[in-house]
Amino acid sequence: MLLRPHSRRIVALLLVLLAWHGRVSRGLAIHPQRIVLDTYSDFVQGTAESVTVCDAGLLQPALPVEMVARLPADQLWAILPEADGSILVAASPDAKIFRIGQHRDVTLLASFPEHQIYAMARSPKGELFAATSPNGKIYRVPAKGEPVVYFDPKEKYIWSLLFDRDGTLYAGTGIGGKLFRIEGPLKGTLLCATGETHLRCLAWEKPGTLLAGSFPHGLLLRILPGGRAVALADSEREEVHQIVVSPDGSIFFSAVGTRHPPRAPGSSSEPGSATPEIWTPTPEASEPEEPPREAGRGLPLGMIKIAAPAPLSQVWSIDRSLVPRVIWGSREVLYSLLQAPMGLLAGMSGDGYVYRISLEGRSDRLLKIDAPAVQVAVLASPQQLLLGASNPARVFLAGVASRQEGVYRSAPLDAGNFARWGRLLVERSGVVEVRTRTGNTAKPDDSWYDWAPAPGGRCQNPAARYFQFELRLAQGSSVNRVQAVFLPYNLPPKLEKLQILHPGVAYSELPPPPAPLQARSLDQLLSQEGKPEPFDFFSPMPPRYQAKEARGLRTVVWKAEDPDGDDLRYSVFYRSEKETGWRLLIKDSEEPLFSWDTSGWPDGRYVLKVEASDVRDNAPGEGLTATLNSRPFLVDNTPPRIRILSSGGGKLRFRVSEDASGIRSVQISRDGREFLPIPPVDGILDSEEEEFELPLGKGESLFIRAEDEAGNVTSASANG
């Protein structure tokens, strides 16, 4: 038999629904389940120590990281590596410069009357300069002796220092957003008033051309000869605070803070539109307080106010075409950006990670320090990084010669319920050691079982809901896929809301209506190119049931669910209220509804028991059941009794009795066609036995009909 297109469509829909239903719900407790980690988003949820999480979903040993020194200070603002192998560190409170020697001994080099040092720089002659804030100055710091004031810009903050080849010093300041040129001791002039509040960073685009990052409009500015500032890019963020120029002339900069729309044309804060006098602070001017810091970390963020969620950070790129574009973004705060032989690196808040960013916008989670954030990052050598953190102030070195193994720990894997964990399948090259542990809290803590070796990947830990693995990667090894196998423990079904419906009604399931054909556009029709009509998936409608009335019919309905998603089968049992043993009524039904005929049952009160079972979806001996009993219900197959008491003297008196379900109605008819209800003598049908009285003429016939609550009907007649 050939099916019409519409019929073929219905059959296809049914086949897909059946296949989908089997794939989702069948066999959850018979077949092992698997959790696979093989992408960057999978692996990046774990923690890595000396392990790089590559964008391609690969784990590799990273540059080893070790702590160089812990300083007697809270906040760390700047790091300056020296040619002799020592390290200068600017820290606070009480602005100080520390020297970390070649043997990692820490000594105090200089202290200042101000609170912070946001910038340090070496001149071409090797002289050290430091800028203090607030209301600070630029100092020349000799190798021995007290620092000497080199220049006072009369600004609240001095954010950045930069020398040119000729030894001229440039300083970016706030709150006037000014750029100063300093040619000698106390010989400084205003080069540019940008109209911004702060100039947060400086960099050389090429000899003689400066770049500056601003706050609060997040502009990347090019300072032209003569001091005019031109905006190369509007990040539409609050602050541009790091600028990197690569050897090929490409510009990278970071923008942080909350997003704001582009400024309207003709706004009063166009770069270069203000004169120095306009932006000179006056005693009456309201000046901002100390730059806010991220809570507990002590890093200045310009005027950014950190809120939850953290402001979005972005990395921008500008090539020779001067077209700015965003190449990378993060919900964490980007603190440091630098160009290294290993790539463009970004130090972030969060868990102290350094990311390697590609021009295509991909990123590798390169390495990690033991601190909440990488606040300062500088190159110590082509293959070594100096990384700084605060609270307390610490300096880390990444890329030391003696490499160690890398350790990767996964985020907790959730089986959904109590489970037995099997083999951990690790696709790897080289030597990788595996350890595992299990627990029953979402966050690993002391309540978890201890770490245990996993020989051949076999988990030796007790059964539990959560699972975590640790990989120790030797140098030269890598991991590109991990698969955890587990078998959930079966959970029992749940039964609730069992109800016996009103007598006299049965229900049967109706077939679902055919799915409608989907409307399509002309382009969609043209794209088919003679192919069959594409299939449209519609969510299956809940089943519907058709009612049927007949004397003696009963229906029980219930609600059931299985936490594991197993298919359930139902059995229904019954017993009289006076019995203790159950008798089977129906077995292995698939529907949570059952109708049957009680017309042959003896009168009395009965109880039903519904049993839900997931045996078919579980291994032998592991299936579970749940049961729920109904309230007692009455089966009444005996009709009421009518007894004529008297029919003379112009009156008819009769009695109606019902011992089981009660009298529902009593009706009379004088012609045998139309029946009308009559009330009992006491006015209300509320007893097992009621008397009735009504006029009855001589030679007149009267028909009587009585019905009980179970639907049983009896009749009688009387003559006058």
C-alpha positions as CSV (number, residue, x, y, z in Angstrom):
1,M,0.0,0.0,0.0
2,L,1.3,3.4,-1.0
3,L,1.1,6.2,1.7
4,R,0.1,9.6,0.7
5,P,2.7,12.4,1.5
6,H,0.7,13.6,4.5
7,S,0.5,10.0,5.8
8,R,4.2,9.5,5.3
9,R,4.9,12.7,7.2
10,I,2.9,11.4,10.2
11,V,4.7,8.1,10.2
12,A,8.1,9.9,10.0
13,L,7.1,12.0,13.0
14,L,6.1,9.0,15.0
15,L,9.4,7.2,14.2
16,V,11.5,10.2,15.2
17,L,9.5,10.6,18.4
18,L,10.0,6.9,19.3
19,A,13.7,7.1,18.5
20,W,14.1,10.3,20.5
21,H,12.2,8.9,23.4
22,G,14.4,5.8,23.5
23,R,17.7,7.8,23.3
24,V,16.8,10.1,26.1
25,S,15.1,7.9,28.7
26,R,16.0,4.3,28.2
27,G,18.7,2.5,29.9
28,L,20.1,5.2,32.2
29,A,20.9,2.7,35.0
30,I,21.9,-0.2,32.8
31,H,24.5,1.4,30.5
32,P,27.4,3.4,31.9
33,Q,27.3,7.2,31.5
34,R,30.2,9.3,30.3
35,I,31.5,12.8,30.8
36,V,33.9,14.0,28.1
37,L,36.4,16.9,28.4
38,D,38.0,17.7,25.1
39,T,37.6,21.4,24.4
40,Y,39.1,24.6,25.8
41,S,35.8,25.5,27.6
42,D,35.8,22.0,29.2
43,F,39.4,22.1,30.5
44,V,39.4,25.8,31.5
45,Q,36.9,25.1,34.3
46,G,39.6,23.3,36.2
47,T,42.7,24.6,37.8
48,A,46.2,24.4,36.3
49,E,49.6,24.7,37.9
50,S,52.4,24.9,35.4
51,V,49.9,23.6,32.8
52,T,48.8,25.5,29.7
53,V,45.2,25.1,28.6
54,C,45.4,25.7,24.9
55,D,42.5,27.0,22.8
56,A,42.5,23.8,20.8
57,G,41.5,21.8,23.8
58,L,45.0,20.6,24.7
59,L,46.8,20.4,28.1
60,Q,50.6,20.9,28.0
61,P,53.3,21.7,30.6
62,A,53.7,25.4,31.0
63,L,56.5,27.7,32.1
64,P,57.2,26.8,35.7
65,V,56.4,29.6,38.2
66,E,58.2,30.2,41.5
67,M,57.9,33.0,44.1
68,V,61.0,35.2,44.1
69,A,60.3,37.3,47.2
70,R,57.6,38.4,49.6
71,L,58.0,42.1,50.4
72,P,57.2,43.9,53.7
73,A,54.3,45.8,52.0
74,D,50.7,45.3,51.1
75,Q,50.3,46.7,47.5
76,L,52.6,46.3,44.6
77,W,52.4,48.9,41.8
78,A,55.4,48.5,39.5
79,I,58.4,46.2,38.7
80,L,61.6,47.3,37.0
81,P,64.1,44.5,36.2
82,E,67.8,45.6,36.3
83,A,70.7,44.7,34.0
84,D,72.6,43.1,36.9
85,G,69.8,40.7,37.6
86,S,68.3,42.5,40.5
87,I,64.6,43.7,40.6
88,L,63.2,47.0,41.7
89,V,59.7,47.0,43.1
90,A,57.4,50.0,43.9
91,A,55.1,49.2,46.8
92,S,52.9,50.8,49.5
93,P,51.6,51.9,52.0
94,D,54.2,54.6,52.6
95,A,55.6,54.8,49.1
96,K,58.8,52.7,49.0
97,I,61.1,51.1,46.4
98,F,62.6,47.7,47.3
99,R,65.5,46.0,45.6
100,I,65.5,42.2,45.3
101,G,69.1,41.1,44.8
102,Q,70.5,38.3,42.8
103,H,70.3,36.0,45.8
104,R,66.7,37.1,46.4
105,D,67.5,39.3,49.4
106,V,65.2,42.2,49.9
107,T,66.5,45.7,50.8
108,L,64.9,49.1,51.0
109,L,66.3,51.4,48.3
110,A,64.2,54.5,48.9
111,S,61.2,55.9,50.7
112,F,59.0,58.9,49.9
113,P,56.7,61.2,51.8
114,E,53.7,60.4,49.5
115,H,51.6,57.2,49.7
116,Q,52.0,55.5,46.3
117,I,54.5,55.0,43.5
118,Y,52.6,54.3,40.3
119,A,55.5,54.5,37.8
120,M,59.3,54.0,37.6
121,A,61.6,54.5,34.7
122,R,65.4,54.3,33.8
123,S,66.8,57.1,31.7
124,P,69.2,56.3,28.7
125,K,72.0,57.2,31.1
126,G,70.8,54.6,33.7
127,E,69.3,57.1,36.2
128,L,66.3,55.9,38.1
129,F,63.1,58.0,38.3
130,A,60.0,57.4,40.3
131,A,56.6,59.2,40.3
132,T,54.6,59.5,43.5
133,S,50.9,60.2,44.2
134,P,48.6,61.8,45.4
135,N,49.8,65.4,45.1
136,G,53.1,63.8,44.2
137,K,56.3,64.7,42.3
138,I,58.8,63.1,40.0
139,Y,62.0,62.1,41.9
140,R,65.4,61.1,40.7
141,V,66.5,58.2,42.9
142,P,70.3,57.9,43.4
143,A,72.0,54.5,44.1
144,K,72.8,55.9,47.5
145,G,71.3,58.8,49.4
146,E,67.9,60.4,49.5
147,P,65.6,60.9,46.5
148,V,65.7,64.4,44.9
149,V,62.7,66.2,43.4
150,Y,63.2,66.3,39.7
151,F,59.9,67.9,38.6
152,D,56.6,68.9,40.2
153,P,53.7,68.9,37.7
154,K,51.3,70.3,40.3
155,E,48.9,67.4,39.5
156,K,47.0,65.1,41.8
157,Y,48.2,61.8,40.2
158,I,51.2,60.9,38.1
159,W,50.4,57.6,36.3
160,S,53.1,57.0,33.8
161,L,56.7,57.9,32.9
162,L,58.4,57.4,29.6
163,F,61.9,58.4,28.2
164,D,62.8,59.1,24.6
165,R,66.2,58.3,23.1
166,D,67.5,61.7,23.9
167,G,66.7,61.4,27.6
168,T,63.6,63.7,27.6
169,L,61.1,62.4,30.1
170,Y,57.3,62.4,29.5
171,A,54.7,62.1,32.3
172,G,51.0,61.3,32.0
173,T,48.9,62.8,34.9
174,G,45.5,63.4,36.4
175,I,43.1,64.9,37.2
176,G,43.8,67.3,34.5
177,G,44.6,64.7,31.9
178,K,47.8,66.4,31.0
179,L,51.0,65.3,29.3
180,F,54.3,67.0,30.4
181,R,57.7,67.1,28.7
182,I,60.6,67.3,31.2
183,E,64.0,68.1,29.8
184,G,66.0,68.5,33.0
185,P,65.8,69.2,36.7
186,L,62.7,71.4,37.3
187,K,62.6,72.1,33.6
188,G,59.2,70.8,32.5
189,T,56.5,72.2,30.2
190,L,52.9,71.2,29.4
191,L,53.0,69.4,26.1
192,C,49.3,68.5,25.8
193,A,46.0,69.0,27.7
194,T,43.8,66.2,26.4
195,G,40.5,67.2,27.9
196,E,40.3,63.8,29.6
197,T,40.6,63.4,33.4
198,H,43.5,61.0,33.5
199,L,46.3,59.8,31.1
200,R,46.8,56.3,32.5
201,C,49.6,55.0,30.2
202,L,52.1,56.0,27.6
203,A,53.9,54.2,24.8
204,W,56.1,55.0,21.8
205,E,54.3,54.3,18.5
206,K,57.5,55.3,16.7
207,P,60.4,57.6,17.6
208,G,58.8,61.0,18.2
209,T,55.2,59.9,18.2
210,L,53.6,59.1,21.6
211,L,50.5,57.1,22.3
212,A,48.4,57.6,25.5
213,G,45.4,55.9,27.1
214,S,42.8,57.9,28.9
215,F,40.0,57.9,31.4
216,P,37.0,58.3,31.6
217,H,36.2,58.0,27.9
218,G,38.6,55.1,27.2
219,L,40.4,56.8,24.3
220,L,43.6,55.7,22.6
221,L,45.3,59.0,21.8
222,R,48.1,59.8,19.4
223,I,50.1,62.9,20.4
224,L,51.1,64.8,17.3
225,P,54.1,67.1,17.1
226,G,53.1,70.4,18.7
227,G,51.1,68.6,21.4
228,R,47.7,68.0,19.7
229,A,45.9,64.8,20.8
230,V,44.1,62.8,18.1
231,A,41.9,59.8,19.0
232,L,42.9,56.7,17.2
233,A,40.1,54.6,18.8
234,D,37.2,55.1,21.2
235,S,36.9,51.8,23.2
236,E,33.5,52.9,24.6
237,R,34.9,51.7,27.9
238,E,36.0,53.8,30.9
239,E,39.7,53.4,30.6
240,V,42.6,52.5,28.3
241,H,45.3,51.6,30.8
242,Q,47.8,49.4,28.9
243,I,49.4,50.0,25.5
244,V,51.8,47.6,23.6
245,V,53.5,48.3,20.3
246,S,54.8,45.2,18.5
247,P,58.0,45.3,16.4
248,D,56.0,45.3,13.2
249,G,54.2,48.5,14.2
250,S,50.9,46.9,15.3
251,I,49.3,48.5,18.3
252,F,47.5,46.5,21.1
253,F,45.7,48.1,24.0
254,S,43.4,47.1,26.8
255,A,40.1,48.7,27.7
256,V,38.4,48.1,31.0
257,G,35.3,49.3,32.8
258,T,31.6,49.6,32.1
259,R,30.4,50.2,28.6
260,H,29.2,53.7,27.6
261,P,27.9,55.0,24.2
262,P,30.1,57.0,21.9
263,R,30.4,60.7,22.8
264,A,28.0,63.0,20.9
265,P,29.7,65.2,18.2
266,G,30.6,68.6,19.6
267,S,30.9,67.4,23.2
268,S,33.0,69.7,25.5
269,S,35.6,67.1,26.1
270,E,37.1,66.7,22.6
271,P,40.8,65.8,23.0
272,G,43.0,68.8,22.5
273,S,40.1,71.3,22.7
274,A,41.0,72.6,26.2
275,T,43.7,75.0,27.1
276,P,46.1,74.4,30.0
277,E,44.4,77.1,32.1
278,I,41.0,75.4,31.8
279,W,42.3,72.1,33.3
280,T,44.5,73.6,36.1
281,P,43.0,72.5,39.4
282,T,41.8,75.2,41.7
283,P,41.2,75.1,45.5
284,E,37.5,75.3,44.8
285,A,37.4,72.5,42.3
286,S,36.0,69.2,43.5
287,E,38.7,66.5,43.1
288,P,38.2,62.8,43.3
289,E,39.4,60.9,46.3
290,E,42.1,58.2,46.0
291,P,41.6,55.9,43.0
292,P,39.3,53.1,44.0
293,R,40.9,49.7,44.3
294,E,39.5,46.2,43.8
295,A,38.4,45.0,47.2
296,G,41.2,43.2,49.0
297,R,43.7,43.4,46.2
298,G,45.1,46.9,46.3
299,L,45.5,47.6,42.6
300,P,44.6,51.1,41.3
301,L,42.1,51.0,38.5
302,G,42.0,54.6,37.5
303,M,38.5,55.7,38.5
304,I,36.8,52.3,37.7
305,K,34.3,51.2,40.2
306,I,34.2,47.4,40.4
307,A,30.7,46.0,40.7
308,A,29.3,42.6,40.4
309,P,29.5,41.3,37.7
310,A,33.0,42.5,37.1
311,P,33.4,45.0,34.2
312,L,34.2,43.5,30.9
313,S,37.8,43.8,29.8
314,Q,38.8,43.9,26.1
315,V,42.0,43.7,24.1
316,W,42.0,45.8,20.9
317,S,44.3,45.7,17.9
318,I,45.2,48.4,15.3
319,D,47.3,47.4,12.3
320,R,48.8,49.7,9.7
321,S,45.4,50.4,8.2
322,L,44.6,52.2,11.6
323,V,41.3,50.3,11.8
324,P,40.7,49.4,15.5
325,R,39.0,46.1,16.3
326,V,38.4,44.0,19.4
327,I,40.3,40.7,19.4
328,W,39.5,39.4,22.8
329,G,37.3,39.9,25.8
330,S,36.9,38.7,29.4
331,R,34.5,39.1,32.3
332,E,37.5,39.4,34.5
333,V,39.6,42.6,35.0
334,L,42.7,42.8,32.8
335,Y,45.5,44.3,34.8
336,S,48.7,43.9,32.7
337,L,49.3,43.5,28.9
338,L,52.7,42.9,27.4
339,Q,54.3,41.6,24.2
340,A,56.7,38.7,24.7
341,P,58.5,36.3,22.4
342,M,55.8,33.7,23.4
343,G,53.0,36.0,22.2
344,L,50.7,38.8,23.5
345,L,50.1,38.1,27.2
346,A,47.4,39.4,29.6
347,G,47.5,39.2,33.4
348,M,44.0,38.9,34.9
349,S,42.0,39.1,38.1
350,G,40.2,36.0,39.3
351,D,42.6,33.2,40.0
352,G,45.9,34.7,39.0
353,Y,46.1,33.4,35.4
354,V,48.1,34.7,32.5
355,Y,46.5,34.3,29.0
356,R,48.2,34.2,25.7
357,I,46.1,36.0,23.1
358,S,46.2,35.4,19.3
359,L,45.2,38.0,16.6
360,E,42.3,35.7,15.7
361,G,40.8,36.2,19.2
362,R,41.8,32.8,20.6
363,S,43.4,32.4,23.9
364,D,45.5,29.9,25.8
365,R,45.5,29.9,29.6
366,L,49.2,30.0,29.8
367,L,50.2,29.8,33.5
368,K,49.1,30.6,37.0
369,I,50.6,32.3,40.1
370,D,49.6,31.6,43.7
371,A,47.7,34.8,44.1
372,P,44.2,36.2,43.3
373,A,45.4,38.5,40.4
374,V,48.4,39.1,38.1
375,Q,48.6,42.9,38.7
376,V,52.0,43.6,37.1
377,A,53.8,41.6,34.3
378,V,57.1,42.6,32.7
379,L,59.8,40.7,30.8
380,A,62.9,39.8,32.8
381,S,64.5,38.2,29.7
382,P,63.1,36.8,26.4
383,Q,62.1,33.6,28.1
384,Q,61.3,34.8,31.6
385,L,58.4,36.8,33.1
386,L,58.3,38.8,36.3
387,L,54.8,38.8,37.8
388,G,53.6,40.9,40.7
389,A,50.7,40.5,43.1
390,S,49.4,42.3,46.2
391,N,48.1,41.6,49.7
392,P,50.8,40.9,50.5
393,A,53.2,42.2,47.9
394,R,54.9,39.3,46.1
395,V,57.1,38.9,43.0
396,F,57.0,35.6,40.9
397,L,59.3,34.4,38.2
398,A,58.0,32.3,35.3
399,G,60.3,30.5,33.0
400,V,63.1,29.4,35.3
401,A,65.6,26.9,33.8
402,S,64.7,23.9,36.0
403,R,61.3,22.8,34.7
404,Q,59.0,20.8,36.9
405,E,55.9,18.7,36.1
406,G,52.6,20.4,35.5
407,V,49.5,19.6,37.6
408,Y,45.9,19.9,36.3
409,R,42.9,19.4,38.5
410,S,39.4,19.2,36.9
411,A,36.4,20.9,38.2
412,P,34.1,18.5,40.1
413,L,32.2,16.3,37.8
414,D,28.5,15.7,38.7
415,A,26.8,12.3,38.1
416,G,23.5,13.8,39.1
417,N,23.1,11.3,42.0
418,F,25.1,8.6,43.8
419,A,27.2,6.7,41.4
420,R,30.0,4.2,41.0
421,W,32.9,5.8,39.1
422,G,34.8,3.5,36.7
423,R,37.8,4.0,34.4
424,L,39.2,7.5,33.5
425,L,40.2,7.3,29.8
426,V,43.0,9.8,29.1
427,E,44.1,10.3,25.6
428,R,47.7,11.5,26.0
429,S,51.2,11.5,24.7
430,G,54.2,11.1,27.0
431,V,54.1,10.4,30.7
432,V,50.9,11.4,32.6
433,E,50.1,10.3,36.1
434,V,46.5,10.1,37.2
435,R,44.9,10.5,40.6
436,T,41.2,10.7,41.5
437,R,38.9,11.4,44.4
438,T,35.2,11.4,45.1
439,G,32.8,13.3,47.4
440,N,29.2,14.2,48.0
441,T,29.4,18.0,48.2
442,A,29.5,20.2,45.1
443,K,32.7,22.0,46.3
444,P,35.6,19.7,47.3
445,D,36.5,20.1,50.9
446,D,37.6,18.0,53.9
447,S,34.4,15.9,53.7
448,W,35.7,14.3,50.4
449,Y,37.5,11.1,50.2
450,D,41.3,11.4,49.9
451,W,43.2,11.4,46.6
452,A,44.1,7.9,45.4
453,P,46.2,6.7,42.5
454,A,44.3,5.4,39.5
455,P,46.4,2.6,38.0
456,G,45.4,2.2,34.3
457,G,42.9,5.0,34.9
458,R,40.8,2.8,37.2
459,C,39.1,4.8,40.0
460,Q,39.8,3.3,43.4
461,N,37.5,5.7,45.3
462,P,34.2,4.9,47.0
463,A,31.0,5.6,45.2
464,A,29.8,9.2,45.5
465,R,27.9,11.8,43.5
466,Y,30.9,14.0,42.6
467,F,34.3,13.1,41.0
468,Q,37.5,14.9,40.4
469,F,40.7,13.9,38.6
470,E,44.3,15.2,38.8
471,L,46.8,14.9,35.9
472,R,50.5,15.2,36.4
473,L,52.1,16.0,33.1
474,A,55.8,15.4,32.7
475,Q,57.8,17.6,30.3
476,G,57.0,16.8,26.7
477,S,53.7,15.2,27.5
478,S,50.2,16.4,26.5
479,V,46.5,15.5,27.0
480,N,43.8,16.2,24.5
481,R,40.8,14.2,25.8
482,V,39.6,12.8,29.1
483,Q,36.5,10.6,29.5
484,A,35.1,9.7,32.9
485,V,32.8,6.7,33.0
486,F,30.3,6.2,35.8
487,L,27.2,4.1,36.6
488,P,24.5,5.9,38.6
489,Y,22.8,4.1,41.4
490,N,19.2,3.5,40.6
491,L,16.7,5.8,42.4
492,P,13.2,4.6,43.1
493,P,10.2,5.9,41.3
494,K,7.8,8.4,42.9
495,L,4.1,8.0,43.1
496,E,1.7,10.8,44.1
497,K,-1.9,12.0,43.7
498,L,-3.6,8.7,43.2
499,Q,-7.4,9.2,42.7
500,I,-10.5,7.1,42.1
501,L,-12.8,8.9,39.8
502,H,-16.6,9.1,40.0
503,P,-18.4,5.8,39.1
504,G,-19.9,5.2,35.7
505,V,-17.1,6.7,33.6
506,A,-14.1,5.1,31.8
507,Y,-11.4,6.7,29.8
508,S,-9.4,5.6,26.7
509,E,-6.4,7.4,25.1
510,L,-7.0,9.2,21.8
511,P,-4.4,9.1,19.1
512,P,-2.4,12.3,18.7
513,P,-3.5,14.7,16.0
514,P,-1.3,14.9,12.9
515,A,1.4,17.5,12.9
516,P,0.7,20.6,10.7
517,L,2.8,21.4,7.7
518,Q,5.2,24.3,8.3
519,A,4.7,27.5,6.3
520,R,7.8,28.3,4.3
521,S,9.3,31.4,2.6
522,L,10.1,31.5,-1.1
523,D,13.9,31.3,-0.3
524,Q,13.3,28.2,1.7
525,L,11.4,26.6,-1.1
526,L,14.1,27.5,-3.6
527,S,16.8,26.0,-1.4
528,Q,15.2,22.6,-1.4
529,E,16.3,21.9,-5.0
530,G,14.0,19.0,-5.6
531,K,14.7,17.4,-2.2
532,P,11.9,15.9,-0.1
533,E,9.9,18.1,2.1
534,P,12.1,18.9,5.2
535,F,11.0,17.5,8.5
536,D,9.6,19.8,11.1
537,F,10.0,18.7,14.7
538,F,7.1,19.5,17.0
539,S,7.2,18.7,20.7
540,P,4.8,15.9,21.4
541,M,1.4,16.9,22.9
542,P,0.5,15.4,26.2
543,P,-1.9,12.4,25.8
544,R,-5.6,13.1,25.8
545,Y,-8.4,10.7,27.0
546,Q,-11.9,10.2,25.8
547,A,-14.7,9.5,28.4
548,K,-17.3,6.8,28.0
549,E,-20.2,6.3,30.4
550,A,-21.7,3.0,31.4
551,R,-23.0,1.5,34.6
552,G,-20.3,-0.2,36.7
553,L,-17.3,1.5,35.1
554,R,-14.6,2.8,37.4
555,T,-11.3,4.7,36.7
556,V,-8.2,5.2,38.7
557,V,-5.6,7.8,37.8
558,W,-2.2,8.7,39.3
559,K,0.9,10.8,38.8
560,A,4.3,9.1,38.7
561,E,7.9,10.1,37.8
562,D,11.3,8.6,37.9
563,P,14.3,10.7,39.0
564,D,16.6,8.7,36.6
565,G,14.3,9.2,33.7
566,D,13.6,5.4,33.5
567,D,10.5,4.2,31.7
568,L,7.9,3.0,34.2
569,R,5.5,0.2,34.1
570,Y,2.4,0.0,36.4
571,S,0.6,-2.8,38.1
572,V,-2.8,-2.3,39.9
573,F,-3.9,-4.5,42.8
574,Y,-7.1,-4.6,44.8
575,R,-8.6,-6.0,48.0
576,S,-11.8,-5.6,50.0
577,E,-11.5,-3.3,53.0
578,K,-11.8,-6.3,55.3
579,E,-9.1,-8.4,53.6
580,T,-5.3,-8.2,54.0
581,G,-4.1,-9.9,50.8
582,W,-3.8,-8.2,47.5
583,R,-5.1,-9.5,44.1
584,L,-3.7,-8.5,40.8
585,L,-6.0,-6.3,38.6
586,I,-3.6,-5.4,35.7
587,K,0.2,-5.9,35.2
588,D,2.8,-3.9,33.4
589,S,0.6,-1.1,32.0
590,E,2.3,1.8,30.4
591,E,-0.3,4.4,31.1
592,P,-0.9,6.2,34.5
593,L,-4.6,5.5,34.2
594,F,-6.7,2.4,34.3
595,S,-10.5,1.9,33.7
596,W,-12.3,-1.3,34.5
597,D,-15.8,-2.7,34.9
598,T,-17.0,-3.5,38.4
599,S,-20.5,-4.6,37.5
600,G,-19.7,-8.2,38.5
601,W,-18.0,-7.3,41.8
602,P,-19.8,-8.0,45.1
603,D,-21.0,-4.9,46.9
604,G,-18.6,-3.5,49.4
605,R,-15.7,-1.2,50.1
606,Y,-12.4,-1.8,48.3
607,V,-8.9,-0.4,48.2
608,L,-6.6,-0.2,45.2
609,K,-2.8,-0.3,45.2
610,V,-0.7,1.1,42.3
611,E,2.8,-0.1,41.9
612,A,5.3,1.7,39.7
613,S,8.4,-0.2,38.6
614,D,11.6,0.7,36.7
615,V,12.7,-2.9,36.3
616,R,12.9,-2.9,32.5
617,D,15.4,-0.1,32.5
618,N,17.8,-1.6,35.1
619,A,20.1,-4.5,35.5
620,P,18.6,-7.7,36.9
621,G,18.1,-7.3,40.7
622,E,18.5,-3.5,40.6
623,G,15.0,-2.4,39.6
624,L,13.0,-0.5,42.2
625,T,9.3,0.0,42.8
626,A,7.1,2.5,44.5
627,T,3.5,1.9,45.7
628,L,0.6,4.1,46.7
629,N,-2.8,3.0,48.1
630,S,-6.1,4.6,47.3
631,R,-8.7,5.6,49.8
632,P,-11.4,3.1,50.3
633,F,-14.1,3.3,47.6
634,L,-17.5,1.7,47.3
635,V,-18.7,-0.8,44.7
636,D,-22.5,-0.9,44.6
637,N,-24.2,-3.1,42.0
638,T,-27.6,-3.6,43.9
639,P,-30.3,-1.1,43.0
640,P,-32.5,0.6,45.6
641,R,-35.7,-1.1,46.9
642,I,-39.2,0.3,46.5
643,R,-42.0,-0.9,48.8
644,I,-45.6,0.2,48.4
645,L,-47.1,0.9,51.8
646,S,-50.7,1.9,50.8
647,S,-52.6,3.1,47.7
648,G,-56.1,3.7,48.9
649,G,-58.1,6.7,50.1
650,G,-56.8,8.9,47.3
651,K,-53.2,8.7,48.5
652,L,-50.1,6.7,47.7
653,R,-47.5,6.0,50.3
654,F,-44.3,4.1,49.5
655,R,-40.7,3.6,50.9
656,V,-37.4,3.6,49.1
657,S,-34.3,1.9,50.8
658,E,-30.7,1.9,49.8
659,D,-28.1,0.3,52.1
660,A,-24.8,1.1,50.2
661,S,-24.2,4.2,48.2
662,G,-27.3,6.2,49.2
663,I,-30.3,7.5,47.3
664,R,-29.5,9.9,44.5
665,S,-33.1,10.6,43.2
666,V,-36.7,9.4,43.2
667,Q,-39.0,10.3,40.3
668,I,-42.6,9.6,39.4
669,S,-44.6,9.7,36.1
670,R,-48.3,9.6,35.6
671,D,-48.1,8.8,31.9
672,G,-44.9,6.6,31.8
673,R,-43.1,9.1,29.6
674,E,-42.2,12.2,31.6
675,F,-40.7,11.6,35.1
676,L,-40.5,14.4,37.7
677,P,-38.6,14.3,41.0
678,I,-40.5,14.3,44.3
679,P,-39.2,15.1,47.8
680,P,-39.6,12.7,50.7
681,V,-41.9,13.3,53.6
682,D,-39.1,14.9,55.6
683,G,-38.2,17.2,52.7
684,I,-34.6,16.0,52.0
685,L,-32.9,12.8,50.6
686,D,-30.4,12.2,53.3
687,S,-31.1,8.8,54.8
688,E,-30.8,5.2,53.8
689,E,-34.5,4.9,53.9
690,E,-37.1,7.5,52.9
691,E,-40.9,7.6,52.8
692,F,-42.9,9.4,50.1
693,E,-46.6,10.4,50.0
694,L,-48.6,11.9,47.1
695,P,-52.2,12.0,45.8
696,L,-53.4,9.0,43.7
697,G,-56.9,9.1,42.2
698,K,-59.1,6.0,41.7
699,G,-58.3,4.2,38.5
700,E,-55.1,6.2,38.1
701,S,-51.7,4.5,37.5
702,L,-48.3,5.9,38.8
703,F,-44.8,4.9,37.8
704,I,-41.9,5.2,40.3
705,R,-38.2,5.2,39.5
706,A,-35.3,5.4,42.1
707,E,-31.6,5.7,41.4
708,D,-28.7,5.4,43.9
709,E,-25.3,7.2,43.9
710,A,-23.7,4.2,42.0
711,G,-26.1,4.6,39.1
712,N,-28.2,1.6,39.9
713,V,-31.9,2.1,38.9
714,T,-35.1,0.3,40.1
715,S,-38.7,0.9,39.3
716,A,-42.2,0.1,40.5
717,S,-45.9,1.0,39.7
718,A,-49.0,1.6,41.7
719,N,-52.8,1.8,40.8
720,G,-55.5,3.8,42.5
